[in-house]
Amino acid sequence: MQTFDLRHLDCPTCAVKIERGLNRMDGVMDAAIDFATLTLRVSAGDPRRIIDAVGRIDPAVAVIPRAMHATPPSSPAPPLNRRGIFLLTAATLLFVVLLAGETLFARGHLVVLQWSVVLAAYLLAGWNVWRGALHTIRARIFFDENVLMVIATVGALIIGAHAEAVGVMIFYKAGELLQERVLSRSRRAIRSVLAARPDLAVRMTPAGPVAVAPETVNIGETILVKTGEKVPLDGDVLTGRSQVDTSPLTGESRPRAVAPGDAVMAGQINRTGLLTVRVTRPFAQSSIARMMDLVENAVARKARTEQFITTFARYYTPAVVFAAAAIALAPPLIWGGSFHAWLYRALVLLVISCPCALVVSIPLGYFGGIGNASRQGIFFKGASFMDALAGLKTVVFDKTGTLTRGVFSVNQVVGLNGYSGAQLLEFAAAAEYHASHPIAHSILTAFENAGGRLNSDHITAHTELAGQGVRAAYQGRTIMVGNDQLLHLRQIPHGRCDFDTTVAHIAVDDEYVGYILIGDQVKDDARQAITALRRVGVDHIVMLTGDNACAAQAVARQLGLDGFHADLLPEGKVARFDRIHDQRRHFGRIAFVGDGINDAPVIARADVGMAMGVLGADAAIETADVVLMDDSPVKVAEAVGVAKSTRAIVWQNIILAFAVKAVFITFGAFGLATMWEAVFADVGTALLAVVNTTRAMGGWGGSKAAD
């Protein structure tokens, strides 16, 4: 996928025209233009072909490969000087025409003066409209908003409605300028999401610190991060202690203490101390680069509403032209009457029918929602997933690390059949010595805190038993540590199993010798997240876990979940989710929320897969449809809130545009609207839609979902 930035693209239908033309080319697999950010993303071979093709379709548009600059260029407000002066001059000439009136100009040679003034005002206001229309026709694309305006205004000039022809063109271009100003502010707001990108890294060299571009720093090199600076690359702290601000990535301004050995991520801000960091990832694979890529790639996956409007605009404009022609010709030919009157009605129809409000505001609305979510640490991979999340009815959570902290601690050690608690803890620590599961870490930590020391040479034949536990040989004995399923499968008799917490059973040489109770606390905001999800319209909330049923039931009861499924092996979790997913008629659209690594198969099966708290995790970012950089389950509710609010704004714009156009098209067809009213309705509707869309840039919806 290649990325290009577009310059001098000031027409939304021109963007649709270019996108459609590129997708028709041989060798182009997919091309998508985002008018909100003036970005073209295309899957094709030679980038030169793309630049040449855009030049043929619309020569006024400049295409700049993203590789020519490290970051997307800012989008300053378009200068008003030349175009503003032209419009002001045209408006002054129009005022002269209106002030002088038809009677004065009708006197002899003054008719020529009148036409001179009218044409001068008309061309000053509409020269670039004519240029756009000619480019369109030359590219064999005969219908767009520029063509509509040319036909309407030339028709008005022909029938003698000189002032209206000039006025329509002036107000059309003035509205376009105002629309560009609003769009420019919106683009700057969207670009601010990407402002967390570090510009420099201070690399430590034998000659001393040297400021370089982050892209030039290699893995294993050491960089210096001063107080107040952004961390330029992912790495591990070598020296220094500090508080880092994670808000550029997670959206939450909670400081995090770091010390030697801790990881820091590109984009975080060093607040209180000097740090030296060993780089662990190149910049292209860093957290901030992935975040930027997620935001920019989101345009490639358009929502169905966007796709519909693009297709609709393709057929809508020629349909309007043919309808206008029918209104101009059919009534006078069939019923008689003035061609002049019916032609005027047809021209009114052309003016009011421009699809600008829809073509601009809908993609801008979606991207505004995506940008707003990104500032909160919520990354949608496309508008299609935002639409899917807006219709969510069921959320399925993983338990460990998602609803619970995933930080285990040993609460109780119970030895049986003559074994002491100290012996039991030693056997369990030996079996879990080579394991990486959080439960293993908690057992080893408890053993070390109790003063225990293991000789790793005495541990042999370590085996992970997927979804059950571990087995190892220690000092000539076979030790097994695992869940209740492990004991049943090995047919090892044991006692009670109705624990309301995580339990690790221990067997030595196929004899049950006791158990260890391990606590995993529910996250402080988990209950708040469940309440917020119900408030934004989620009807069913379910939990899947490999933990025992009693522990799962305790968490489900504490959080008020609608159901849970426990004692699930990894493949059992997938099968259980598939059964839930098969009952879509009952459960509606379903999202799965997990840590994004162990739960990747289930995330991939969901209508919307959400990976939570996975900063820097490759598997999570690749698999999930929505990436939550924070580990707070409240972010799930915020994501749903943002999606619902964005879709509501988009539909408000659709209804507004269609309603206004339907009313004025009807008025125009019956002779109840003039061209003045038509242009005010068209320009006004576009401006209202764009202004309404800018609400998607602010803190509403998702940010308030969990209040």
ROTOR-402559 format. One record per residue (C-alpha): x, y, z; residue number from 1. Coordinates in steps of 0.05 Angstrom, whole numbers. Example, Ala and Ser with C-alpha at 12.3 -4.5 7.8 and 13.67 -1.06 7.14 Angstrom:
! ROTOR-402559
ATOM        x        y        z     i
ATOM      246      -90      156     1
ATOM      273      -21      143     2
This chain:
! ROTOR-402559
ATOM        x        y        z     i
ATOM        0        0        0     1
ATOM       30       66      -22     2
ATOM       12      133        9     3
ATOM        8      199      -28     4
ATOM      -10      269       -4     5
ATOM      -54      311      -49     6
ATOM      -49      386      -60     7
ATOM     -100      433      -92     8
ATOM     -156      383      -86     9
ATOM     -214      429      -65    10
ATOM     -273      392      -94    11
ATOM     -303      330      -60    12
ATOM     -334      304     -124    13
ATOM     -266      312     -157    14
ATOM     -238      265     -103    15
ATOM     -292      214     -120    16
ATOM     -276      223     -194    17
ATOM     -201      210     -183    18
ATOM     -214      151     -138    19
ATOM     -261      119     -188    20
ATOM     -212      132     -246    21
ATOM     -154       99     -209    22
ATOM     -194       38     -190    23
ATOM     -210       27     -264    24
ATOM     -136       24     -281    25
ATOM     -102      -43     -297    26
ATOM      -54      -63     -241    27
ATOM      -90      -22     -188    28
ATOM     -118      -69     -135    29
ATOM     -148      -15      -91    30
ATOM     -147       61      -88    31
ATOM     -179      104      -33    32
ATOM     -179      179      -25    33
ATOM     -195      212       41    34
ATOM     -218      283       27    35
ATOM     -215      299      101    36
ATOM     -139      290      103    37
ATOM     -123      298       28    38
ATOM      -91      230       28    39
ATOM      -89      177      -27    40
ATOM      -73      105       -9    41
ATOM      -67       57      -67    42
ATOM      -44      -15      -79    43
ATOM       -7      -13     -145    44
ATOM       61      -23     -176    45
ATOM       96       38     -205    46
ATOM       80      102     -166    47
ATOM       96      142     -229    48
ATOM       35      112     -263    49
ATOM       -9      136     -206    50
ATOM       18      207     -209    51
ATOM        9      209     -284    52
ATOM      -61      181     -280    53
ATOM      -83      233     -229    54
ATOM      -53      286     -274    55
ATOM      -95      262     -332    56
ATOM     -159      259     -291    57
ATOM     -149      327     -257    58
ATOM      -87      366     -277    59
ATOM      -97      416     -222    60
ATOM      -83      364     -167    61
ATOM      -11      354     -145    62
ATOM        8      284     -121    63
ATOM       66      278      -72    64
ATOM       92      209      -51    65
ATOM       94      203       25    66
ATOM      166      176       21    67
ATOM      188      247        2    68
ATOM      173      271       72    69
ATOM      173      236      139    70
ATOM      106      261      163    71
ATOM       41      284      131    72
ATOM       45      358      115    73
ATOM        3      405      155    74
ATOM      -59      432      122    75
ATOM      -58      508      130    76
ATOM     -121      546      117    77
ATOM     -125      562       42    78
ATOM     -104      633       27    79
ATOM     -162      679       13    80
ATOM     -122      735      -20    81
ATOM     -129      721      -95    82
ATOM     -195      684      -95    83
ATOM     -223      732      -43    84
ATOM     -205      792      -84    85
ATOM     -236      761     -146    86
ATOM     -300      746     -109    87
ATOM     -303      815      -78    88
ATOM     -293      847     -146    89
ATOM     -346      803     -176    90
ATOM     -395      820     -120    91
ATOM     -381      895     -132    92
ATOM     -396      888     -206    93
ATOM     -459      849     -190    94
ATOM     -480      906     -144    95
ATOM     -470      954     -202    96
ATOM     -514      911     -247    97
ATOM     -569      908     -194    98
ATOM     -563      982     -178    99
ATOM     -564     1005     -250   100
ATOM     -622      960     -267   101
ATOM     -645      933     -334   102
ATOM     -676      999     -356   103
ATOM     -611     1038     -354   104
ATOM     -570      985     -389   105
ATOM     -623      975     -442   106
ATOM     -609     1044     -472   107
ATOM     -571     1034     -537   108
ATOM     -498     1020     -531   109
ATOM     -504     1009     -456   110
ATOM     -527      938     -470   111
ATOM     -456      922     -490   112
ATOM     -432      953     -425   113
ATOM     -481      911     -386   114
ATOM     -458      847     -418   115
ATOM     -385      867     -407   116
ATOM     -398      879     -333   117
ATOM     -438      815     -325   118
ATOM     -387      771     -361   119
ATOM     -329      803     -322   120
ATOM     -364      788     -256   121
ATOM     -384      719     -279   122
ATOM     -313      699     -301   123
ATOM     -280      730     -240   124
ATOM     -325      688     -195   125
ATOM     -327      624     -237   126
ATOM     -263      617     -277   127
ATOM     -239      557     -235   128
ATOM     -309      526     -239   129
ATOM     -303      528     -315   130
ATOM     -232      500     -310   131
ATOM     -256      442     -267   132
ATOM     -313      428     -314   133
ATOM     -267      427     -374   134
ATOM     -219      379     -339   135
ATOM     -277      334     -322   136
ATOM     -303      332     -394   137
ATOM     -232      322     -421   138
ATOM     -226      261     -376   139
ATOM     -291      235     -406   140
ATOM     -327      242     -340   141
ATOM     -384      287     -360   142
ATOM     -421      300     -295   143
ATOM     -397      333     -231   144
ATOM     -415      394     -190   145
ATOM     -373      440     -234   146
ATOM     -411      416     -296   147
ATOM     -477      427     -260   148
ATOM     -458      498     -242   149
ATOM     -434      514     -312   150
ATOM     -498      487     -344   151
ATOM     -542      524     -293   152
ATOM     -507      591     -299   153
ATOM     -498      590     -374   154
ATOM     -572      573     -380   155
ATOM     -589      632     -335   156
ATOM     -547      678     -378   157
ATOM     -581      654     -441   158
ATOM     -651      667     -415   159
ATOM     -631      736     -390   160
ATOM     -626      722     -315   161
ATOM     -559      756     -314   162
ATOM     -557      777     -241   163
ATOM     -579      708     -218   164
ATOM     -526      674     -260   165
ATOM     -471      717     -230   166
ATOM     -501      713     -160   167
ATOM     -506      637     -162   168
ATOM     -432      632     -182   169
ATOM     -410      682     -129   170
ATOM     -448      650      -72   171
ATOM     -428      581      -95   172
ATOM     -354      599      -93   173
ATOM     -361      639      -28   174
ATOM     -394      579        4   175
ATOM     -338      535      -22   176
ATOM     -286      581        9   177
ATOM     -322      580       76   178
ATOM     -327      505       71   179
ATOM     -253      500       58   180
ATOM     -238      541      120   181
ATOM     -280      494      163   182
ATOM     -249      433      130   183
ATOM     -179      462      142   184
ATOM     -193      469      216   185
ATOM     -220      398      217   186
ATOM     -158      373      181   187
ATOM     -113      407      232   188
ATOM     -152      374      288   189
ATOM     -142      306      254   190
ATOM      -68      319      242   191
ATOM      -60      335      316   192
ATOM      -71      261      330   193
ATOM       -5      249      294   194
ATOM       32      305      329   195
ATOM       60      257      381   196
ATOM      111      234      330   197
ATOM      181      248      357   198
ATOM      224      289      310   199
ATOM      293      276      339   200
ATOM      331      224      379   201
ATOM      395      239      418   202
ATOM      442      180      402   203
ATOM      500      166      449   204
ATOM      566      160      410   205
ATOM      639      157      431   206
ATOM      644      230      413   207
ATOM      584      247      456   208
ATOM      508      256      446   209
ATOM      486      271      375   210
ATOM      416      292      353   211
ATOM      392      249      294   212
ATOM      327      228      261   213
ATOM      294      170      299   214
ATOM      292      129      234   215
ATOM      369      126      234   216
ATOM      376       94      303   217
ATOM      388       19      304   218
ATOM      367      -35      353   219
ATOM      417      -40      410   220
ATOM      441       32      407   221
ATOM      434       78      467   222
ATOM      395      143      467   223
ATOM      388      199      517   224
ATOM      319      226      536   225
ATOM      319      291      574   226
ATOM      265      318      620   227
ATOM      205      344      580   228
ATOM      225      308      516   229
ATOM      186      254      479   230
ATOM      214      184      481   231
ATOM      234      175      407   232
ATOM      238       99      403   233
ATOM      216       37      441   234
ATOM      269       12      489   235
ATOM      291       -9      559   236
ATOM      315       40      611   237
ATOM      389       31      626   238
ATOM      401       87      676   239
ATOM      357      139      710   240
ATOM      289      142      743   241
ATOM      231      184      720   242
ATOM      156      192      712   243
ATOM      132      184      640   244
ATOM       66      211      613   245
ATOM       31      158      570   246
ATOM      -26      203      547   247
ATOM       -1      211      475   248
ATOM      -11      136      467   249
ATOM      -66      117      516   250
ATOM     -106      181      521   251
ATOM      -99      178      597   252
ATOM      -51      227      631   253
ATOM      -31      179      686   254
ATOM       43      184      701   255
ATOM       81      118      704   256
ATOM      145      109      744   257
ATOM      203       78      705   258
ATOM      270       53      730   259
ATOM      328       12      701   260
ATOM      300      -50      668   261
ATOM      231      -20      653   262
ATOM      206      -11      582   263
ATOM      188       56      552   264
ATOM      150       69      488   265
ATOM      160      119      432   266
ATOM      113      178      440   267
ATOM      112      177      516   268
ATOM      137      241      549   269
ATOM      193      240      600   270
ATOM      171      285      657   271
ATOM      219      285      716   272
ATOM      288      254      704   273
ATOM      344      241      655   274
ATOM      340      171      622   275
ATOM      387      130      580   276
ATOM      350       79      539   277
ATOM      373       18      499   278
ATOM      332       15      434   279
ATOM      293      -50      424   280
ATOM      254      -34      361   281
ATOM      269        7      298   282
ATOM      226       69      291   283
ATOM      183       38      236   284
ATOM      160      -16      285   285
ATOM      155       29      346   286
ATOM       90       41      384   287
ATOM       81      112      358   288
ATOM       94       90      286   289
ATOM       42       35      292   290
ATOM       -7       84      322   291
ATOM        3      133      265   292
ATOM       -5       77      214   293
ATOM      -70       54      247   294
ATOM      -99      125      242   295
ATOM      -78      136      170   296
ATOM      -97       66      146   297
ATOM     -167       74      174   298
ATOM     -188      111      110   299
ATOM     -177       49       68   300
ATOM     -234       12      101   301
ATOM     -296       53       87   302
ATOM     -362       44      121   303
ATOM     -421       19       80   304
ATOM     -452       88       86   305
ATOM     -390      119       53   306
ATOM     -390       67       -2   307
ATOM     -464       79      -14   308
ATOM     -456      155      -19   309
ATOM     -397      148      -67   310
ATOM     -438      102     -112   311
ATOM     -500      146     -103   312
ATOM     -462      209     -125   313
ATOM     -438      172     -186   314
ATOM     -509      162     -212   315
ATOM     -543      220     -178   316
ATOM     -510      277     -217   317
ATOM     -526      250     -287   318
ATOM     -596      233     -263   319
ATOM     -606      305     -241   320
ATOM     -582      331     -308   321
ATOM     -630      286     -346   322
ATOM     -687      304     -298   323
ATOM     -673      378     -309   324
ATOM     -673      367     -384   325
ATOM     -740      332     -378   326
ATOM     -769      389     -337   327
ATOM     -744      440     -387   328
ATOM     -771      405     -449   329
ATOM     -828      357     -433   330
ATOM     -881      404     -402   331
ATOM     -878      458     -457   332
ATOM     -878      404     -512   333
ATOM     -935      364     -481   334
ATOM     -979      416     -448   335
ATOM     -954      479     -480   336
ATOM     -931      540     -442   337
ATOM     -868      582     -438   338
ATOM     -801      547     -451   339
ATOM     -769      604     -412   340
ATOM     -808      588     -348   341
ATOM     -795      513     -351   342
ATOM     -721      523     -369   343
ATOM     -714      568     -308   344
ATOM     -745      514     -264   345
ATOM     -696      463     -293   346
ATOM     -637      509     -277   347
ATOM     -661      517     -205   348
ATOM     -662      441     -200   349
ATOM     -590      437     -224   350
ATOM     -566      487     -172   351
ATOM     -600      454     -113   352
ATOM     -580      384     -132   353
ATOM     -504      387     -121   354
ATOM     -483      329      -75   355
ATOM     -429      368      -38   356
ATOM     -460      363       31   357
ATOM     -461      287       28   358
ATOM     -395      276       -7   359
ATOM     -356      320       42   360
ATOM     -390      311      109   361
ATOM     -397      236      112   362
ATOM     -324      214      104   363
ATOM     -303      274      146   364
ATOM     -351      252      201   365
ATOM     -323      182      203   366
ATOM     -251      205      203   367
ATOM     -267      257      256   368
ATOM     -294      202      300   369
ATOM     -232      160      287   370
ATOM     -187      219      304   371
ATOM     -225      234      368   372
ATOM     -222      161      389   373
ATOM     -147      160      374   374
ATOM     -135      217      422   375
ATOM     -167      174      476   376
ATOM     -122      114      460   377
ATOM     -176       78      420   378
ATOM     -155       59      349   379
ATOM     -205       37      297   380
ATOM     -176        3      236   381
ATOM     -230       32      193   382
ATOM     -297       66      190   383
ATOM     -329       -2      175   384
ATOM     -311      -26      245   385
ATOM     -337       38      275   386
ATOM     -405       24      243   387
ATOM     -402      -48      267   388
ATOM     -388      -26      338   389
ATOM     -444       25      336   390
ATOM     -494      -33      327   391
ATOM     -463      -75      382   392
ATOM     -510     -116      426   393
ATOM     -464     -168      459   394
ATOM     -395     -163      489   395
ATOM     -355     -225      507   396
ATOM     -296     -213      554   397
ATOM     -236     -255      569   398
ATOM     -225     -255      645   399
ATOM     -152     -254      663   400
ATOM     -118     -188      647   401
ATOM     -182     -160      618   402
ATOM     -234     -157      675   403
ATOM     -183     -177      727   404
ATOM     -114     -149      738   405
ATOM      -77     -211      715   406
ATOM      -28     -200      772   407
ATOM      -31     -262      814   408
ATOM       -8     -273      886   409
ATOM       -7     -335      929   410
ATOM      -59     -329      984   411
ATOM      -56     -398     1016   412
ATOM      -15     -463     1010   413
ATOM      -50     -527     1035   414
ATOM       -8     -591     1040   415
ATOM      -43     -659     1044   416
ATOM      -23     -732     1053   417
ATOM       36     -715     1099   418
ATOM       66     -659     1057   419
ATOM       79     -591     1089   420
ATOM       62     -525     1058   421
ATOM      137     -510     1049   422
ATOM      147     -576     1011   423
ATOM       87     -563      968   424
ATOM      111     -493      949   425
ATOM      180     -521      931   426
ATOM      151     -575      886   427
ATOM      105     -525      853   428
ATOM      162     -475      842   429
ATOM      205     -530      811   430
ATOM      150     -550      763   431
ATOM      135     -478      743   432
ATOM      209     -457      739   433
ATOM      211     -455      663   434
ATOM      139     -432      653   435
ATOM      120     -361      632   436
ATOM       47     -358      656   437
ATOM       29     -305      708   438
ATOM        8     -361      756   439
ATOM       78     -391      750   440
ATOM      109     -324      766   441
ATOM       66     -316      828   442
ATOM       86     -385      855   443
ATOM      160     -372      842   444
ATOM      155     -304      875   445
ATOM      121     -334      937   446
ATOM      175     -388      941   447
ATOM      231     -338      937   448
ATOM      198     -291      988   449
ATOM      195     -350     1035   450
ATOM      271     -357     1029   451
ATOM      270     -416      981   452
ATOM      325     -429      930   453
ATOM      322     -478      872   454
ATOM      378     -513      836   455
ATOM      356     -513      763   456
ATOM      402     -573      749   457
ATOM      353     -616      788   458
ATOM      295     -596      743   459
ATOM      288     -638      680   460
ATOM      235     -658      628   461
ATOM      193     -596      635   462
ATOM      129     -600      593   463
ATOM       73     -549      583   464
ATOM        4     -582      583   465
ATOM      -38     -534      542   466
ATOM      -98     -509      582   467
ATOM      -83     -557      639   468
ATOM      -17     -541      673   469
ATOM       55     -564      673   470
ATOM       95     -627      686   471
ATOM      168     -633      706   472
ATOM      218     -681      737   473
ATOM      249     -655      801   474
ATOM      298     -694      845   475
ATOM      275     -760      814   476
ATOM      200     -745      823   477
ATOM      147     -727      772   478
ATOM      113     -663      793   479
ATOM       48     -639      761   480
ATOM       16     -571      775   481
ATOM      -49     -552      742   482
ATOM     -124     -546      744   483
ATOM     -180     -594      761   484
ATOM     -182     -619      689   485
ATOM     -110     -642      694   486
ATOM     -126     -686      754   487
ATOM     -187     -716      721   488
ATOM     -150     -732      657   489
ATOM      -94     -765      696   490
ATOM     -146     -800      740   491
ATOM     -115     -774      804   492
ATOM     -164     -776      863   493
ATOM     -171     -709      899   494
ATOM     -217     -673      946   495
ATOM     -258     -609      939   496
ATOM     -257     -567      876   497
ATOM     -308     -513      893   498
ATOM     -259     -456      904   499
ATOM     -281     -385      889   500
ATOM     -211     -365      868   501
ATOM     -157     -392      822   502
ATOM     -128     -457      848   503
ATOM      -65     -496      828   504
ATOM      -69     -570      846   505
ATOM       -4     -608      858   506
ATOM        9     -682      847   507
ATOM       75     -719      861   508
ATOM       85     -785      826   509
ATOM       10     -787      811   510
ATOM       -8     -775      884   511
ATOM      -49     -714      902   512
ATOM       -9     -675      955   513
ATOM      -47     -609      961   514
ATOM      -65     -543      929   515
ATOM      -46     -470      926   516
ATOM      -99     -415      925   517
ATOM      -79     -356      881   518
ATOM     -115     -290      881   519
ATOM     -128     -246      820   520
ATOM     -163     -181      837   521
ATOM     -220     -153      795   522
ATOM     -199      -86      764   523
ATOM     -223      -25      801   524
ATOM     -262        2      741   525
ATOM     -289      -65      716   526
ATOM     -357      -55      748   527
ATOM     -360       16      722   528
ATOM     -344      -11      652   529
ATOM     -402      -60      655   530
ATOM     -450       -5      677   531
ATOM     -425       41      621   532
ATOM     -434      -14      569   533
ATOM     -506      -25      589   534
ATOM     -517       51      585   535
ATOM     -493       54      513   536
ATOM     -541       -2      492   537
ATOM     -503      -68      502   538
ATOM     -554     -121      523   539
ATOM     -512     -183      537   540
ATOM     -444     -185      573   541
ATOM     -411     -253      578   542
ATOM     -343     -278      603   543
ATOM     -300     -336      578   544
ATOM     -243     -363      620   545
ATOM     -199     -423      630   546
ATOM     -205     -414      705   547
ATOM     -249     -459      748   548
ATOM     -324     -449      750   549
ATOM     -326     -425      822   550
ATOM     -274     -371      811   551
ATOM     -309     -349      747   552
ATOM     -376     -348      782   553
ATOM     -348     -303      837   554
ATOM     -323     -252      785   555
ATOM     -388     -255      745   556
ATOM     -430     -244      807   557
ATOM     -386     -187      831   558
ATOM     -391     -151      763   559
ATOM     -463     -168      747   560
ATOM     -449     -206      683   561
ATOM     -504     -241      644   562
ATOM     -465     -306      640   563
ATOM     -398     -340      640   564
ATOM     -364     -403      612   565
ATOM     -307     -432      653   566
ATOM     -255     -489      650   567
ATOM     -243     -474      577   568
ATOM     -181     -498      540   569
ATOM     -157     -451      485   570
ATOM     -193     -491      432   571
ATOM     -254     -496      478   572
ATOM     -256     -420      484   573
ATOM     -259     -415      408   574
ATOM     -313     -469      403   575
ATOM     -355     -435      457   576
ATOM     -350     -367      424   577
ATOM     -369     -399      357   578
ATOM     -433     -426      390   579
ATOM     -449     -356      417   580
ATOM     -435     -326      349   581
ATOM     -480     -376      315   582
ATOM     -538     -350      357   583
ATOM     -534     -280      327   584
ATOM     -609     -276      322   585
ATOM     -611     -275      398   586
ATOM     -545     -241      415   587
ATOM     -541     -191      357   588
ATOM     -474     -163      335   589
ATOM     -418     -190      379   590
ATOM     -351     -162      401   591
ATOM     -296     -201      437   592
ATOM     -248     -166      484   593
ATOM     -183     -199      503   594
ATOM     -109     -187      513   595
ATOM      -98     -196      439   596
ATOM      -44     -250      442   597
ATOM      -71     -313      473   598
ATOM     -141     -294      451   599
ATOM     -123     -278      378   600
ATOM     -164     -336      348   601
ATOM     -227     -312      383   602
ATOM     -214     -239      367   603
ATOM     -209     -258      294   604
ATOM     -277     -293      296   605
ATOM     -316     -235      327   606
ATOM     -357     -184      289   607
ATOM     -311     -134      323   608
ATOM     -247     -160      355   609
ATOM     -219     -114      409   610
ATOM     -149     -121      438   611
ATOM     -140      -85      504   612
ATOM      -76      -61      537   613
ATOM      -31      -87      482   614
ATOM       18      -30      472   615
ATOM       74      -57      429   616
ATOM       44     -126      418   617
ATOM       50     -145      345   618
ATOM        0     -202      346   619
ATOM      -53     -160      379   620
ATOM      -48     -102      331   621
ATOM      -49     -148      271   622
ATOM     -110     -188      293   623
ATOM     -157     -138      326   624
ATOM     -205      -91      291   625
ATOM     -202      -42      348   626
ATOM     -139      -32      389   627
ATOM     -145       -4      460   628
ATOM      -78       22      484   629
ATOM      -99       25      557   630
ATOM     -116      -37      599   631
ATOM     -180       -5      627   632
ATOM     -244      -42      608   633
ATOM     -279       26      610   634
ATOM     -245       39      543   635
ATOM     -291      -13      512   636
ATOM     -352       29      532   637
ATOM     -317       92      508   638
ATOM     -304       60      440   639
ATOM     -378       40      433   640
ATOM     -399      111      453   641
ATOM     -353      143      401   642
ATOM     -379       96      348   643
ATOM     -452      110      364   644
ATOM     -442      185      366   645
ATOM     -403      186      301   646
ATOM     -456      146      265   647
ATOM     -511      191      293   648
ATOM     -475      253      266   649
ATOM     -466      220      198   650
ATOM     -540      203      194   651
ATOM     -560      273      217   652
ATOM     -521      300      157   653
ATOM     -553      250      109   654
ATOM     -623      267      133   655
ATOM     -609      342      132   656
ATOM     -581      340       61   657
ATOM     -636      297       32   658
ATOM     -692      334       68   659
ATOM     -669      404       46   660
ATOM     -656      381      -25   661
ATOM     -723      345      -30   662
ATOM     -761      406       -6   663
ATOM     -726      455      -53   664
ATOM     -727      408     -112   665
ATOM     -802      403     -103   666
ATOM     -808      479      -96   667
ATOM     -764      489     -157   668
ATOM     -804      440     -200   669
ATOM     -868      476     -184   670
ATOM     -838      545     -194   671
ATOM     -839      564     -121   672
ATOM     -763      573     -113   673
ATOM     -714      619     -149   674
ATOM     -641      607     -164   675
ATOM     -623      653     -106   676
ATOM     -660      608      -57   677
ATOM     -631      546      -90   678
ATOM     -559      568      -82   679
ATOM     -570      590      -10   680
ATOM     -602      523        5   681
ATOM     -546      484      -29   682
ATOM     -487      523        1   683
ATOM     -522      529       69   684
ATOM     -536      455       73   685
ATOM     -463      438       57   686
ATOM     -438      487      110   687
ATOM     -487      462      163   688
ATOM     -467      390      148   689
ATOM     -392      405      153   690
ATOM     -401      446      217   691
ATOM     -443      391      248   692
ATOM     -389      341      228   693
ATOM     -336      379      267   694
ATOM     -371      358      331   695
ATOM     -341      290      317   696
ATOM     -272      320      332   697
ATOM     -291      339      404   698
ATOM     -300      304      470   699
ATOM     -369      274      466   700
ATOM     -402      207      463   701
ATOM     -347      157      479   702
ATOM     -311      201      528   703
ATOM     -374      208      568   704
ATOM     -397      137      562   705
ATOM     -365      117      626   706
ATOM     -377      180      667   707
